[in-house]
Amino acid sequence: MTEIIGVRFKETGKVYYFDPDGIQAAKGALVVVETANGRECGECMIANSKVEDDQIKRPLRKAIRLAVKEDERRYHEKLKLQQEALQVCEQKIAEHKLDMKLVDAECAFDGSKIIFYFTSDGRVDFRELVRDLASVFHTRIELRQIGVRDEAKMLGGLGICGKEFCCKGFLPDFQPVSIKMAKSQGLSLNPTKISGTCGRLMCCLKYEQDTYEYLAKITPRVGTSVRTPEGTSGTVTEVNLVSGRVKVRMDDAPDIPPAAFTREELSWAGYRPPKPQPQETDEEAEAVPSPTAQQEGDAPQHNRNHNRNRRRHKKADGQQNKEPRNDAQSTEKAQGNQSAKESGEEAKSKHHRNRNRNRRRRPAGGENRDAQTKNQTKPQN
C-alpha cells in the first residue's frame, strides 16, 4: 500500500497520482506539484489515501507544497492569460489566412510556454504564425493538432440525450468504441442515431456495455423456450434488457397476443439464478479482523497455515490417484529388484577377477614386445 494524492490540472482532465511527501491535502485544495513539464498547480481531487502498489506507475513524482497566496495569484493570472492568448491567436490566424480552427490554449504555471490546440483537415504551415505569437508573448509557443473527439471534450456541449457531453462531464479519457456494442445493445445501426456531435460513435456505448452484457446473461433470448409461473410453456418473442420485461407467446394458445413477464418470473433450460449473498450480522462483522490487522500481524501465520493445508490436500489427492496394489504384487516386485541387484553385483565381481587373473599371467616385458611387434608390422612408405 502506498499513500497518494490525486491532482487534476483541467476541469475534466485525468487525475494523476502524486507522492504527498508529508503534505495533508484536502479535496478541492490547490497543490503545487512537479511534473514532466515542470512545476504545475492543480486541484486536489483525491485527499491523502492509500492504494495498491499495482495501481501506481512508479516512480511517483512528489508534491512540493500546498498553494500559498502567491501561487493562487499566479494560477488565476494564468487563466486570464489563456483567454487573452486565444483572442490574439485567432486574430493572427485570420491575418495569415490559415485553414485551421483554434480550439483551446494552455499556459504553463511558470510562464515558460503557451500551447495552442487546433483542428484542421490537412497539414498547415504555421511557422510565420509561431513567430508572430512569440513576438507578442515573449515565450515559447507550441501548436498541436488534435482530433474531433478531443475538440468536443474541450469545447463541451449537449448530446442528443439533452445532457452534457459525457467526455466533458465525467469521462477522464477516451475508450475504443465499436459498432458491435450498438448491435448487442439492441440499438438502431443508423449512423446518425448512434453517433455523437463529433461524428464518432457515442462514448456511452462503451461504459454501458458491461451492464448490457450482465443483463443479457440473466435474460432469455428471443426464441428461447421458457416456463411461466403458471407452469405453461412458451417462446420468447421480445426482450427489453433495461426494464427486464419479456414477452412470451404461449405454446397452447399461439393466436393470443404474447403475454408480458419479468425476467425473474421465468425459468428456462441452462439458467441458474444468482444466489443472494447472506447478510452479515454485527457480531460477525466484529469477529472478522480488519484488513490492516491481517496485513500487519496475521498475514504470515495465515499464509503458513494455507500452504500447509494445500500440501496436505495435494498429498491426499496423490494417494487416492495411485492404483491399489495388493501385498503379493508388492512382494513380487521387491524380490525381482533384489534378484536383479544381486545378479549385477555378481557379474561385476566376476569381471574384476578375470581382469586380475590376466594381469598376473602376462610375462615380464610383454608391453615392450607388443610395441616392437606393432612397429615391425607397420607398413613402410
Summary of the structure (lengths in Angstrom):
residues: 381
radius of gyration: 40.3
end to end distance: 86.4
largest distance: 120.1
contacts: 900
relative contact order: 0.05
helix: 43%
strand: 22%
